[in-house]
Amino acid sequence: MTTKITGGINIAMKVPPHQYKATIAFYRDVVGLKPFTDKAPAIGFELGPNRLWIDEAPMMSQAEVWLELFTKDFPMAADHFAKADVVRCDAIEPLGEGFRGGWITNPANIIHMLREPDAW
């Protein structure tokens, strides 16, 4: 493989509606993390050098954590993962027309967004 893959800065916590407000309050009021509001109505928090996004996920019954990977060449990285039999799961959440990235899962079924840094 000639493309490099690195960890991204975004961590998404997908939270069911019945836990959403309490989870936001926990990170804001109990932990005391600084809110990140540049992408309102999405709610995120500064988590050291990372961003922790709390996403309301009506289709889920329990919370999940989703991670992000960066690559400078998404098609090459996607091909690398396909050759390694990594499961693509792009239907899990739409990313928009022209987005240079996609969704994969690791062997433990943890979702990862694989994208170019300026994919949006």
Biopython code that builds the backbone (N, CA, C, O; Angstrom):
import numpy as np
from Bio.PDB.StructureBuilder import StructureBuilder

atoms = [
    (1, "MET", "N", (0.857, -1.183, 0.000)),
    (1, "MET", "CA", (0.000, 0.000, 0.000)),
    (1, "MET", "C", (0.893, 1.233, 0.000)),
    (1, "MET", "O", (1.865, 1.301, 0.753)),
    (2, "THR", "N", (0.568, 2.201, -0.837)),
    (2, "THR", "CA", (1.379, 3.412, -0.900)),
    (2, "THR", "C", (0.717, 4.618, -0.253)),
    (2, "THR", "O", (1.352, 5.664, -0.116)),
    (3, "THR", "N", (-0.531, 4.499, 0.143)),
    (3, "THR", "CA", (-1.179, 5.611, 0.839)),
    (3, "THR", "C", (-1.090, 5.393, 2.342)),
    (3, "THR", "O", (-1.209, 4.266, 2.825)),
    (4, "LYS", "N", (-0.884, 6.466, 3.067)),
    (4, "LYS", "CA", (-0.755, 6.387, 4.527)),
    (4, "LYS", "C", (-2.117, 6.634, 5.175)),
    (4, "LYS", "O", (-2.892, 7.475, 4.717)),
    (5, "ILE", "N", (-2.394, 5.901, 6.230)),
    (5, "ILE", "CA", (-3.631, 6.078, 6.989)),
    (5, "ILE", "C", (-3.252, 6.498, 8.397)),
    (5, "ILE", "O", (-2.384, 5.890, 9.024)),
    (6, "THR", "N", (-3.912, 7.547, 8.895)),
    (6, "THR", "CA", (-3.640, 8.054, 10.240)),
    (6, "THR", "C", (-4.949, 8.223, 10.999)),
    (6, "THR", "O", (-6.028, 8.231, 10.406)),
    (7, "GLY", "N", (-4.841, 8.356, 12.300)),
    (7, "GLY", "CA", (-6.021, 8.610, 13.121)),
    (7, "GLY", "C", (-6.561, 10.006, 12.866)),
    (7, "GLY", "O", (-5.798, 10.956, 12.686)),
    (8, "GLY", "N", (-7.879, 10.123, 12.853)),
    (8, "GLY", "CA", (-8.519, 11.424, 12.698)),
    (8, "GLY", "C", (-8.729, 12.088, 14.045)),
    (8, "GLY", "O", (-8.344, 11.550, 15.083)),
    (9, "ILE", "N", (-9.342, 13.261, 14.020)),
    (9, "ILE", "CA", (-9.558, 14.005, 15.265)),
    (9, "ILE", "C", (-10.962, 13.827, 15.820)),
    (9, "ILE", "O", (-11.228, 14.212, 16.959)),
    (10, "ASN", "N", (-11.863, 13.252, 15.037)),
    (10, "ASN", "CA", (-13.261, 13.162, 15.444)),
    (10, "ASN", "C", (-13.597, 11.792, 16.016)),
    (10, "ASN", "O", (-13.224, 10.757, 15.464)),
    (11, "ILE", "N", (-14.310, 11.814, 17.135)),
    (11, "ILE", "CA", (-14.869, 10.620, 17.757)),
    (11, "ILE", "C", (-16.365, 10.885, 17.873)),
    (11, "ILE", "O", (-16.775, 11.883, 18.466)),
    (12, "ALA", "N", (-17.172, 10.005, 17.316)),
    (12, "ALA", "CA", (-18.621, 10.184, 17.377)),
    (12, "ALA", "C", (-19.223, 9.182, 18.347)),
    (12, "ALA", "O", (-18.962, 7.983, 18.255)),
    (13, "MET", "N", (-20.027, 9.679, 19.273)),
    (13, "MET", "CA", (-20.779, 8.817, 20.169)),
    (13, "MET", "C", (-22.234, 8.877, 19.709)),
    (13, "MET", "O", (-22.885, 9.915, 19.832)),
    (14, "LYS", "N", (-22.736, 7.774, 19.186)),
    (14, "LYS", "CA", (-24.115, 7.675, 18.717)),
    (14, "LYS", "C", (-24.958, 7.234, 19.910)),
    (14, "LYS", "O", (-24.750, 6.154, 20.463)),
    (15, "VAL", "N", (-25.916, 8.086, 20.302)),
    (15, "VAL", "CA", (-26.654, 7.887, 21.552)),
    (15, "VAL", "C", (-28.152, 7.824, 21.259)),
    (15, "VAL", "O", (-28.663, 8.668, 20.523)),
    (16, "PRO", "N", (-28.874, 6.838, 21.819)),
    (16, "PRO", "CA", (-30.319, 6.774, 21.627)),
    (16, "PRO", "C", (-31.008, 7.993, 22.250)),
    (16, "PRO", "O", (-30.490, 8.584, 23.198)),
    (17, "PRO", "N", (-32.180, 8.371, 21.715)),
    (17, "PRO", "CA", (-32.875, 9.573, 22.194)),
    (17, "PRO", "C", (-33.120, 9.605, 23.702)),
    (17, "PRO", "O", (-33.039, 10.670, 24.313)),
    (18, "HIS", "N", (-33.416, 8.457, 24.310)),
    (18, "HIS", "CA", (-33.731, 8.458, 25.742)),
    (18, "HIS", "C", (-32.501, 8.715, 26.620)),
    (18, "HIS", "O", (-32.645, 8.911, 27.827)),
    (19, "GLN", "N", (-31.305, 8.718, 26.042)),
    (19, "GLN", "CA", (-30.070, 8.984, 26.792)),
    (19, "GLN", "C", (-29.351, 10.250, 26.321)),
    (19, "GLN", "O", (-28.340, 10.643, 26.905)),
    (20, "TYR", "N", (-29.864, 10.883, 25.278)),
    (20, "TYR", "CA", (-29.147, 11.971, 24.608)),
    (20, "TYR", "C", (-28.928, 13.191, 25.509)),
    (20, "TYR", "O", (-27.788, 13.619, 25.692)),
    (21, "LYS", "N", (-29.987, 13.752, 26.067)),
    (21, "LYS", "CA", (-29.853, 14.971, 26.882)),
    (21, "LYS", "C", (-28.980, 14.734, 28.112)),
    (21, "LYS", "O", (-28.170, 15.589, 28.470)),
    (22, "ALA", "N", (-29.137, 13.596, 28.751)),
    (22, "ALA", "CA", (-28.328, 13.292, 29.934)),
    (22, "ALA", "C", (-26.849, 13.129, 29.567)),
    (22, "ALA", "O", (-25.967, 13.489, 30.346)),
    (23, "THR", "N", (-26.589, 12.586, 28.379)),
    (23, "THR", "CA", (-25.202, 12.414, 27.940)),
    (23, "THR", "C", (-24.554, 13.763, 27.656)),
    (23, "THR", "O", (-23.401, 13.990, 28.021)),
    (24, "ILE", "N", (-25.294, 14.659, 27.002)),
    (24, "ILE", "CA", (-24.794, 16.022, 26.753)),
    (24, "ILE", "C", (-24.491, 16.699, 28.093)),
    (24, "ILE", "O", (-23.420, 17.279, 28.272)),
    (25, "ALA", "N", (-25.433, 16.623, 29.024)),
    (25, "ALA", "CA", (-25.254, 17.259, 30.335)),
    (25, "ALA", "C", (-24.054, 16.666, 31.076)),
    (25, "ALA", "O", (-23.328, 17.390, 31.757)),
    (26, "PHE", "N", (-23.847, 15.368, 30.947)),
    (26, "PHE", "CA", (-22.715, 14.728, 31.617)),
    (26, "PHE", "C", (-21.391, 15.342, 31.164)),
    (26, "PHE", "O", (-20.576, 15.742, 31.995)),
    (27, "TYR", "N", (-21.177, 15.417, 29.853)),
    (27, "TYR", "CA", (-19.900, 15.946, 29.356)),
    (27, "TYR", "C", (-19.767, 17.448, 29.579)),
    (27, "TYR", "O", (-18.661, 17.940, 29.803)),
    (28, "ARG", "N", (-20.876, 18.182, 29.520)),
    (28, "ARG", "CA", (-20.843, 19.633, 29.710)),
    (28, "ARG", "C", (-20.767, 20.006, 31.186)),
    (28, "ARG", "O", (-19.906, 20.792, 31.583)),
    (29, "ASP", "N", (-21.666, 19.446, 32.009)),
    (29, "ASP", "CA", (-21.841, 19.900, 33.391)),
    (29, "ASP", "C", (-21.033, 19.106, 34.418)),
    (29, "ASP", "O", (-20.534, 19.679, 35.387)),
    (30, "VAL", "N", (-20.903, 17.814, 34.219)),
    (30, "VAL", "CA", (-20.208, 16.978, 35.192)),
    (30, "VAL", "C", (-18.711, 16.910, 34.868)),
    (30, "VAL", "O", (-17.872, 17.182, 35.727)),
    (31, "VAL", "N", (-18.385, 16.547, 33.629)),
    (31, "VAL", "CA", (-16.979, 16.461, 33.234)),
    (31, "VAL", "C", (-16.389, 17.858, 33.033)),
    (31, "VAL", "O", (-15.218, 18.093, 33.332)),
    (32, "GLY", "N", (-17.209, 18.782, 32.523)),
    (32, "GLY", "CA", (-16.749, 20.154, 32.323)),
    (32, "GLY", "C", (-16.004, 20.392, 31.024)),
    (32, "GLY", "O", (-15.181, 21.304, 30.941)),
    (33, "LEU", "N", (-16.282, 19.578, 29.998)),
    (33, "LEU", "CA", (-15.626, 19.783, 28.710)),
    (33, "LEU", "C", (-16.186, 21.020, 28.015)),
    (33, "LEU", "O", (-17.366, 21.342, 28.151)),
    (34, "LYS", "N", (-15.334, 21.700, 27.278)),
    (34, "LYS", "CA", (-15.737, 22.895, 26.536)),
    (34, "LYS", "C", (-16.528, 22.470, 25.296)),
    (34, "LYS", "O", (-16.047, 21.664, 24.500)),
    (35, "PRO", "N", (-17.758, 23.019, 25.129)),
    (35, "PRO", "CA", (-18.560, 22.671, 23.954)),
    (35, "PRO", "C", (-17.916, 23.170, 22.662)),
    (35, "PRO", "O", (-17.213, 24.180, 22.650)),
    (36, "PHE", "N", (-18.165, 22.451, 21.591)),
    (36, "PHE", "CA", (-17.707, 22.795, 20.249)),
    (36, "PHE", "C", (-18.967, 23.036, 19.433)),
    (36, "PHE", "O", (-19.738, 22.103, 19.206)),
    (37, "THR", "N", (-19.192, 24.267, 18.986)),
    (37, "THR", "CA", (-20.473, 24.624, 18.367)),
    (37, "THR", "C", (-20.347, 25.078, 16.916)),
    (37, "THR", "O", (-21.311, 25.605, 16.360)),
    (38, "ASP", "N", (-19.199, 24.890, 16.292)),
    (38, "ASP", "CA", (-19.003, 25.350, 14.912)),
    (38, "ASP", "C", (-19.901, 24.651, 13.900)),
    (38, "ASP", "O", (-20.106, 25.174, 12.805)),
    (39, "LYS", "N", (-20.432, 23.506, 14.232)),
    (39, "LYS", "CA", (-21.265, 22.753, 13.288)),
    (39, "LYS", "C", (-22.670, 22.548, 13.830)),
    (39, "LYS", "O", (-23.269, 21.491, 13.635)),
    (40, "ALA", "N", (-23.203, 23.573, 14.522)),
    (40, "ALA", "CA", (-24.563, 23.493, 15.071)),
    (40, "ALA", "C", (-25.529, 23.112, 13.953)),
    (40, "ALA", "O", (-25.364, 23.564, 12.820)),
    (41, "PRO", "N", (-26.529, 22.292, 14.250)),
    (41, "PRO", "CA", (-27.010, 21.905, 15.570)),
    (41, "PRO", "C", (-26.250, 20.729, 16.188)),
    (41, "PRO", "O", (-26.583, 20.306, 17.295)),
    (42, "ALA", "N", (-25.235, 20.190, 15.499)),
    (42, "ALA", "CA", (-24.438, 19.111, 16.091)),
    (42, "ALA", "C", (-23.752, 19.625, 17.353)),
    (42, "ALA", "O", (-23.303, 20.770, 17.409)),
    (43, "ILE", "N", (-23.680, 18.770, 18.356)),
    (43, "ILE", "CA", (-23.057, 19.143, 19.626)),
    (43, "ILE", "C", (-21.796, 18.314, 19.814)),
    (43, "ILE", "O", (-21.823, 17.085, 19.759)),
    (44, "GLY", "N", (-20.687, 19.020, 20.038)),
    (44, "GLY", "CA", (-19.416, 18.354, 20.264)),
    (44, "GLY", "C", (-18.695, 18.979, 21.440)),
    (44, "GLY", "O", (-19.088, 20.030, 21.945)),
    (45, "PHE", "N", (-17.643, 18.321, 21.863)),
    (45, "PHE", "CA", (-16.842, 18.804, 22.987)),
    (45, "PHE", "C", (-15.369, 18.653, 22.650)),
    (45, "PHE", "O", (-14.970, 17.721, 21.952)),
    (46, "GLU", "N", (-14.560, 19.589, 23.158)),
    (46, "GLU", "CA", (-13.115, 19.463, 23.026)),
    (46, "GLU", "C", (-12.659, 18.368, 23.980)),
    (46, "GLU", "O", (-12.918, 18.434, 25.182)),
    (47, "LEU", "N", (-11.991, 17.379, 23.449)),
    (47, "LEU", "CA", (-11.511, 16.236, 24.222)),
    (47, "LEU", "C", (-10.007, 16.129, 23.968)),
    (47, "LEU", "O", (-9.552, 15.312, 23.168)),
    (48, "GLY", "N", (-9.247, 16.975, 24.672)),
    (48, "GLY", "CA", (-7.819, 17.078, 24.377)),
    (48, "GLY", "C", (-7.659, 17.567, 22.950)),
    (48, "GLY", "O", (-8.286, 18.554, 22.567)),
    (49, "PRO", "N", (-6.833, 16.896, 22.152)),
    (49, "PRO", "CA", (-6.660, 17.314, 20.763)),
    (49, "PRO", "C", (-7.782, 16.819, 19.845)),
    (49, "PRO", "O", (-7.777, 17.112, 18.650)),
    (50, "ASN", "N", (-8.723, 16.086, 20.388)),
    (50, "ASN", "CA", (-9.807, 15.499, 19.597)),
    (50, "ASN", "C", (-11.119, 16.237, 19.823)),
    (50, "ASN", "O", (-11.237, 17.097, 20.696)),
    (51, "ARG", "N", (-12.100, 15.868, 19.002)),
    (51, "ARG", "CA", (-13.466, 16.369, 19.158)),
    (51, "ARG", "C", (-14.376, 15.172, 19.417)),
    (51, "ARG", "O", (-14.388, 14.208, 18.650)),
    (52, "LEU", "N", (-15.129, 15.246, 20.495)),
    (52, "LEU", "CA", (-16.110, 14.215, 20.828)),
    (52, "LEU", "C", (-17.477, 14.736, 20.424)),
    (52, "LEU", "O", (-17.978, 15.690, 21.019)),
    (53, "TRP", "N", (-18.080, 14.126, 19.428)),
    (53, "TRP", "CA", (-19.406, 14.517, 18.955)),
    (53, "TRP", "C", (-20.443, 13.599, 19.591)),
    (53, "TRP", "O", (-20.277, 12.379, 19.606)),
    (54, "ILE", "N", (-21.510, 14.191, 20.114)),
    (54, "ILE", "CA", (-22.616, 13.411, 20.675)),
    (54, "ILE", "C", (-23.762, 13.518, 19.675)),
    (54, "ILE", "O", (-24.368, 14.580, 19.536)),
    (55, "ASP", "N", (-24.056, 12.437, 18.988)),
    (55, "ASP", "CA", (-25.085, 12.413, 17.953)),
    (55, "ASP", "C", (-26.302, 11.652, 18.448)),
    (55, "ASP", "O", (-26.189, 10.518, 18.915)),
    (56, "GLU", "N", (-27.466, 12.278, 18.343)),
    (56, "GLU", "CA", (-28.711, 11.579, 18.672)),
    (56, "GLU", "C", (-28.998, 10.577, 17.559)),
    (56, "GLU", "O", (-29.030, 10.940, 16.383)),
    (57, "ALA", "N", (-29.205, 9.324, 17.930)),
    (57, "ALA", "CA", (-29.367, 8.244, 16.964)),
    (57, "ALA", "C", (-30.650, 7.471, 17.254)),
    (57, "ALA", "O", (-30.626, 6.486, 17.993)),
    (58, "PRO", "N", (-31.779, 7.912, 16.674)),
    (58, "PRO", "CA", (-33.072, 7.279, 16.955)),
    (58, "PRO", "C", (-33.133, 5.791, 16.617)),
    (58, "PRO", "O", (-33.955, 5.068, 17.181)),
    (59, "MET", "N", (-32.278, 5.323, 15.708)),
    (59, "MET", "CA", (-32.327, 3.920, 15.293)),
    (59, "MET", "C", (-31.561, 2.987, 16.224)),
    (59, "MET", "O", (-31.522, 1.778, 15.993)),
    (60, "MET", "N", (-30.949, 3.539, 17.280)),
    (60, "MET", "CA", (-30.135, 2.719, 18.175)),
    (60, "MET", "C", (-30.780, 2.559, 19.541)),
    (60, "MET", "O", (-31.458, 3.459, 20.037)),
    (61, "SER", "N", (-30.555, 1.389, 20.141)),
    (61, "SER", "CA", (-31.083, 1.136, 21.482)),
    (61, "SER", "C", (-30.008, 1.285, 22.549)),
    (61, "SER", "O", (-30.320, 1.358, 23.737)),
    (62, "GLN", "N", (-28.752, 1.331, 22.137)),
    (62, "GLN", "CA", (-27.646, 1.561, 23.071)),
    (62, "GLN", "C", (-26.584, 2.388, 22.357)),
    (62, "GLN", "O", (-26.529, 2.414, 21.127)),
    (63, "ALA", "N", (-25.751, 3.055, 23.126)),
    (63, "ALA", "CA", (-24.735, 3.939, 22.559)),
    (63, "ALA", "C", (-23.620, 3.144, 21.879)),
    (63, "ALA", "O", (-23.306, 2.018, 22.266)),
    (64, "GLU", "N", (-23.032, 3.767, 20.852)),
    (64, "GLU", "CA", (-21.871, 3.220, 20.155)),
    (64, "GLU", "C", (-20.851, 4.332, 19.984)),
    (64, "GLU", "O", (-21.214, 5.507, 19.931)),
    (65, "VAL", "N", (-19.589, 3.974, 19.900)),
    (65, "VAL", "CA", (-18.532, 4.929, 19.600)),
    (65, "VAL", "C", (-18.023, 4.636, 18.193)),
    (65, "VAL", "O", (-17.713, 3.493, 17.859)),
    (66, "TRP", "N", (-17.942, 5.692, 17.366)),
    (66, "TRP", "CA", (-17.443, 5.578, 16.001)),
    (66, "TRP", "C", (-16.152, 6.372, 15.902)),
    (66, "TRP", "O", (-16.045, 7.451, 16.484)),
    (67, "LEU", "N", (-15.177, 5.859, 15.176)),
    (67, "LEU", "CA", (-13.862, 6.483, 15.059)),
    (67, "LEU", "C", (-13.607, 6.976, 13.634)),
    (67, "LEU", "O", (-14.357, 6.665, 12.709)),
    (68, "GLU", "N", (-12.548, 7.738, 13.481)),
    (68, "GLU", "CA", (-12.225, 8.340, 12.190)),
    (68, "GLU", "C", (-10.779, 8.039, 11.813)),
    (68, "GLU", "O", (-9.878, 8.093, 12.651)),
    (69, "LEU", "N", (-10.575, 7.720, 10.538)),
    (69, "LEU", "CA", (-9.243, 7.523, 9.969)),
    (69, "LEU", "C", (-9.070, 8.474, 8.791)),
    (69, "LEU", "O", (-10.008, 8.695, 8.025)),
    (70, "PHE", "N", (-7.868, 9.040, 8.644)),
    (70, "PHE", "CA", (-7.557, 9.936, 7.527)),
    (70, "PHE", "C", (-6.651, 9.234, 6.523)),
    (70, "PHE", "O", (-5.829, 8.395, 6.891)),
    (71, "THR", "N", (-6.812, 9.586, 5.262)),
    (71, "THR", "CA", (-5.925, 9.171, 4.189)),
    (71, "THR", "C", (-5.876, 10.289, 3.160)),
    (71, "THR", "O", (-6.855, 11.015, 2.990)),
    (72, "LYS", "N", (-4.762, 10.436, 2.480)),
    (72, "LYS", "CA", (-4.660, 11.456, 1.428)),
    (72, "LYS", "C", (-5.279, 10.975, 0.127)),
    (72, "LYS", "O", (-5.562, 11.783, -0.758)),
    (73, "ASP", "N", (-5.496, 9.661, -0.004)),
    (73, "ASP", "CA", (-6.022, 9.081, -1.242)),
    (73, "ASP", "C", (-7.084, 8.042, -0.886)),
    (73, "ASP", "O", (-6.774, 6.868, -0.686)),
    (74, "PHE", "N", (-8.342, 8.487, -0.809)),
    (74, "PHE", "CA", (-9.407, 7.571, -0.395)),
    (74, "PHE", "C", (-9.556, 6.369, -1.327)),
    (74, "PHE", "O", (-9.638, 5.244, -0.833)),
    (75, "PRO", "N", (-9.596, 6.549, -2.656)),
    (75, "PRO", "CA", (-9.755, 5.362, -3.506)),
    (75, "PRO", "C", (-8.656, 4.312, -3.287)),
    (75, "PRO", "O", (-8.937, 3.114, -3.280)),
    (76, "MET", "N", (-7.429, 4.754, -3.110)),
    (76, "MET", "CA", (-6.335, 3.803, -2.886)),
    (76, "MET", "C", (-6.487, 3.104, -1.530)),
    (76, "MET", "O", (-6.275, 1.896, -1.426)),
    (77, "ALA", "N", (-6.853, 3.862, -0.498)),
    (77, "ALA", "CA", (-7.054, 3.272, 0.826)),
    (77, "ALA", "C", (-8.240, 2.311, 0.811)),
    (77, "ALA", "O", (-8.178, 1.237, 1.409)),
    (78, "ALA", "N", (-9.321, 2.697, 0.127)),
    (78, "ALA", "CA", (-10.495, 1.822, 0.040)),
    (78, "ALA", "C", (-10.130, 0.511, -0.651)),
    (78, "ALA", "O", (-10.583, -0.558, -0.242)),
    (79, "ASP", "N", (-9.314, 0.597, -1.693)),
    (79, "ASP", "CA", (-8.861, -0.604, -2.391)),
    (79, "ASP", "C", (-8.013, -1.483, -1.467)),
    (79, "ASP", "O", (-8.153, -2.706, -1.461)),
    (80, "HIS", "N", (-7.141, -0.855, -0.695)),
    (80, "HIS", "CA", (-6.313, -1.591, 0.271)),
    (80, "HIS", "C", (-7.191, -2.361, 1.262)),
    (80, "HIS", "O", (-6.957, -3.543, 1.517)),
    (81, "PHE", "N", (-8.202, -1.684, 1.820)),
    (81, "PHE", "CA", (-9.085, -2.337, 2.783)),
    (81, "PHE", "C", (-9.911, -3.437, 2.122)),
    (81, "PHE", "O", (-10.140, -4.484, 2.728)),
    (82, "ALA", "N", (-10.359, -3.213, 0.887)),
    (82, "ALA", "CA", (-11.129, -4.237, 0.177)),
    (82, "ALA", "C", (-10.288, -5.501, -0.017)),
    (82, "ALA", "O", (-10.786, -6.614, 0.154)),
    (83, "LYS", "N", (-9.020, -5.327, -0.371)),
    (83, "LYS", "CA", (-8.128, -6.484, -0.557)),
    (83, "LYS", "C", (-7.875, -7.225, 0.754)),
    (83, "LYS", "O", (-7.538, -8.409, 0.748)),
    (84, "ALA", "N", (-8.040, -6.523, 1.879)),
    (84, "ALA", "CA", (-7.879, -7.147, 3.201)),
    (84, "ALA", "C", (-9.210, -7.670, 3.743)),
    (84, "ALA", "O", (-9.301, -8.050, 4.911)),
    (85, "ASP", "N", (-10.246, -7.689, 2.890)),
    (85, "ASP", "CA", (-11.584, -8.173, 3.260)),
    (85, "ASP", "C", (-12.226, -7.377, 4.389)),
    (85, "ASP", "O", (-12.997, -7.924, 5.178)),
    (86, "VAL", "N", (-11.911, -6.085, 4.468)),
    (86, "VAL", "CA", (-12.557, -5.205, 5.446)),
    (86, "VAL", "C", (-13.948, -4.859, 4.920)),
    (86, "VAL", "O", (-14.111, -4.533, 3.744)),
    (87, "VAL", "N", (-14.940, -4.931, 5.790)),
    (87, "VAL", "CA", (-16.331, -4.704, 5.408)),
    (87, "VAL", "C", (-16.603, -3.215, 5.238)),
    (87, "VAL", "O", (-16.327, -2.419, 6.136)),
    (88, "ARG", "N", (-17.155, -2.836, 4.065)),
    (88, "ARG", "CA", (-17.638, -1.471, 3.835)),
    (88, "ARG", "C", (-19.087, -1.425, 4.314)),
    (88, "ARG", "O", (-19.844, -2.376, 4.119)),
    (89, "CYS", "N", (-19.460, -0.327, 4.932)),
    (89, "CYS", "CA", (-20.838, -0.196, 5.430)),
    (89, "CYS", "C", (-21.356, 1.221, 5.176)),
    (89, "CYS", "O", (-21.836, 1.884, 6.095)),
    (90, "ASP", "N", (-21.255, 1.678, 3.931)),
    (90, "ASP", "CA", (-21.625, 3.048, 3.582)),
    (90, "ASP", "C", (-23.099, 3.362, 3.821)),
    (90, "ASP", "O", (-23.458, 4.531, 3.963)),
    (91, "ALA", "N", (-23.949, 2.360, 3.869)),
    (91, "ALA", "CA", (-25.374, 2.612, 4.090)),
    (91, "ALA", "C", (-25.681, 3.026, 5.528)),
    (91, "ALA", "O", (-26.797, 3.462, 5.810)),
    (92, "ILE", "N", (-24.725, 2.901, 6.437)),
    (92, "ILE", "CA", (-24.991, 3.173, 7.849)),
    (92, "ILE", "C", (-25.355, 4.631, 8.110)),
    (92, "ILE", "O", (-26.170, 4.922, 8.986)),
    (93, "GLU", "N", (-24.751, 5.551, 7.347)),
    (93, "GLU", "CA", (-25.063, 6.979, 7.490)),
    (93, "GLU", "C", (-24.629, 7.692, 6.214)),
    (93, "GLU", "O", (-23.461, 7.615, 5.833)),
    (94, "PRO", "N", (-25.562, 8.391, 5.541)),
    (94, "PRO", "CA", (-25.204, 9.092, 4.301)),
    (94, "PRO", "C", (-24.137, 10.164, 4.549)),
    (94, "PRO", "O", (-24.172, 10.870, 5.557)),
    (95, "LEU", "N", (-23.192, 10.271, 3.613)),
    (95, "LEU", "CA", (-22.116, 11.253, 3.735)),
    (95, "LEU", "C", (-22.237, 12.392, 2.728)),
    (95, "LEU", "O", (-21.490, 13.366, 2.814)),
    (96, "GLY", "N", (-23.130, 12.291, 1.808)),
    (96, "GLY", "CA", (-23.353, 13.376, 0.858)),
    (96, "GLY", "C", (-22.646, 13.157, -0.470)),
    (96, "GLY", "O", (-21.622, 12.478, -0.555)),
    (97, "GLU", "N", (-23.220, 13.746, -1.490)),
    (97, "GLU", "CA", (-22.698, 13.646, -2.848)),
    (97, "GLU", "C", (-21.290, 14.238, -2.927)),
    (97, "GLU", "O", (-21.051, 15.340, -2.434)),
    (98, "GLY", "N", (-20.381, 13.523, -3.533)),
    (98, "GLY", "CA", (-19.030, 14.022, -3.730)),
    (98, "GLY", "C", (-18.105, 13.890, -2.531)),
    (98, "GLY", "O", (-16.944, 14.291, -2.606)),
    (99, "PHE", "N", (-18.596, 13.337, -1.429)),
    (99, "PHE", "CA", (-17.761, 13.155, -0.236)),
    (99, "PHE", "C", (-16.652, 12.163, -0.554)),
    (99, "PHE", "O", (-16.916, 11.098, -1.113)),
    (100, "ARG", "N", (-15.434, 12.493, -0.209)),
    (100, "ARG", "CA", (-14.287, 11.638, -0.491)),
    (100, "ARG", "C", (-13.958, 10.790, 0.735)),
    (100, "ARG", "O", (-12.985, 11.033, 1.449)),
    (101, "GLY", "N", (-14.802, 9.790, 0.948)),
    (101, "GLY", "CA", (-14.631, 8.913, 2.085)),
    (101, "GLY", "C", (-15.745, 7.894, 2.142)),
    (101, "GLY", "O", (-16.616, 7.857, 1.273)),
    (102, "GLY", "N", (-15.712, 7.067, 3.170)),
    (102, "GLY", "CA", (-16.738, 6.062, 3.346)),
    (102, "GLY", "C", (-16.638, 5.444, 4.730)),
    (102, "GLY", "O", (-15.804, 5.831, 5.548)),
    (103, "TRP", "N", (-17.504, 4.480, 4.966)),
    (103, "TRP", "CA", (-17.577, 3.809, 6.261)),
    (103, "TRP", "C", (-17.050, 2.387, 6.139)),
    (103, "TRP", "O", (-17.330, 1.690, 5.164)),
    (104, "ILE", "N", (-16.272, 1.959, 7.156)),
    (104, "ILE", "CA", (-15.801, 0.575, 7.257)),
    (104, "ILE", "C", (-16.024, 0.106, 8.694)),
    (104, "ILE", "O", (-16.279, 0.909, 9.591)),
    (105, "THR", "N", (-15.922, -1.210, 8.894)),
    (105, "THR", "CA", (-15.964, -1.746, 10.256)),
    (105, "THR", "C", (-14.699, -2.557, 10.507)),
    (105, "THR", "O", (-14.122, -3.149, 9.595)),
    (106, "ASN", "N", (-14.286, -2.565, 11.770)),
    (106, "ASN", "CA", (-13.162, -3.431, 12.132)),
    (106, "ASN", "C", (-13.720, -4.815, 12.485)),
    (106, "ASN", "O", (-14.940, -4.983, 12.482)),
    (107, "PRO", "N", (-12.881, -5.808, 12.788)),
    (107, "PRO", "CA", (-13.395, -7.147, 13.103)),
    (107, "PRO", "C", (-14.338, -7.197, 14.304)),
    (107, "PRO", "O", (-15.117, -8.141, 14.432)),
    (108, "ALA", "N", (-14.280, -6.195, 15.188)),
    (108, "ALA", "CA", (-15.183, -6.151, 16.340)),
    (108, "ALA", "C", (-16.432, -5.318, 16.049)),
    (108, "ALA", "O", (-17.183, -4.988, 16.967)),
    (109, "ASN", "N", (-16.657, -4.978, 14.782)),
    (109, "ASN", "CA", (-17.817, -4.201, 14.329)),
    (109, "ASN", "C", (-17.847, -2.772, 14.855)),
    (109, "ASN", "O", (-18.926, -2.208, 15.038)),
    (110, "ILE", "N", (-16.679, -2.175, 15.102)),
    (110, "ILE", "CA", (-16.612, -0.757, 15.437)),
    (110, "ILE", "C", (-16.563, 0.012, 14.123)),
    (110, "ILE", "O", (-15.741, -0.280, 13.255)),
    (111, "ILE", "N", (-17.441, 0.989, 13.984)),
    (111, "ILE", "CA", (-17.538, 1.782, 12.760)),
    (111, "ILE", "C", (-16.385, 2.779, 12.698)),
    (111, "ILE", "O", (-16.035, 3.406, 13.698)),
    (112, "HIS", "N", (-15.804, 2.912, 11.514)),
    (112, "HIS", "CA", (-14.749, 3.892, 11.252)),
    (112, "HIS", "C", (-15.108, 4.680, 9.993)),
    (112, "HIS", "O", (-15.451, 4.094, 8.966)),
    (113, "MET", "N", (-15.031, 5.997, 10.074)),
    (113, "MET", "CA", (-15.109, 6.804, 8.865)),
    (113, "MET", "C", (-13.687, 6.882, 8.310)),
    (113, "MET", "O", (-12.767, 7.307, 9.009)),
    (114, "LEU", "N", (-13.512, 6.477, 7.068)),
    (114, "LEU", "CA", (-12.238, 6.590, 6.365)),
    (114, "LEU", "C", (-12.416, 7.697, 5.345)),
    (114, "LEU", "O", (-13.257, 7.592, 4.452)),
    (115, "ARG", "N", (-11.615, 8.780, 5.474)),
    (115, "ARG", "CA", (-11.836, 9.917, 4.579)),
    (115, "ARG", "C", (-10.562, 10.700, 4.350)),
    (115, "ARG", "O", (-9.585, 10.578, 5.089)),
    (116, "GLU", "N", (-10.600, 11.507, 3.306)),
    (116, "GLU", "CA", (-9.541, 12.477, 3.076)),
    (116, "GLU", "C", (-9.766, 13.639, 4.040)),
    (116, "GLU", "O", (-10.915, 13.966, 4.338)),
    (117, "PRO", "N", (-8.696, 14.275, 4.540)),
    (117, "PRO", "CA", (-8.864, 15.342, 5.540)),
    (117, "PRO", "C", (-9.806, 16.466, 5.115)),
    (117, "PRO", "O", (-10.499, 17.041, 5.954)),
    (118, "ASP", "N", (-9.839, 16.781, 3.831)),
    (118, "ASP", "CA", (-10.726, 17.849, 3.345)),
    (118, "ASP", "C", (-11.907, 17.276, 2.560)),
    (118, "ASP", "O", (-12.338, 17.855, 1.562)),
    (119, "ALA", "N", (-12.421, 16.146, 3.015)),
    (119, "ALA", "CA", (-13.468, 15.416, 2.289)),
    (119, "ALA", "C", (-14.759, 16.199, 2.119)),
    (119, "ALA", "O", (-15.489, 15.992, 1.150)),
    (120, "TRP", "N", (-15.047, 17.102, 3.059)),
    (120, "TRP", "CA", (-16.277, 17.867, 2.956)),
    (120, "TRP", "C", (-16.053, 19.025, 2.029)),
    (120, "TRP", "O", (-16.968, 19.814, 1.792)),
]
sb = StructureBuilder()
sb.init_structure("model")
sb.init_model(0)
sb.init_chain("A")
sb.init_seg("    ")
for serial, (resi, resn, name, xyz) in enumerate(atoms, 1):
    if name == "N":
        sb.init_residue(resn, " ", resi, " ")
    sb.init_atom(name, np.array(xyz, "f"), 0.0, 1.0, " ", f" {name:<3s}", serial, name[0])
structure = sb.get_structure()
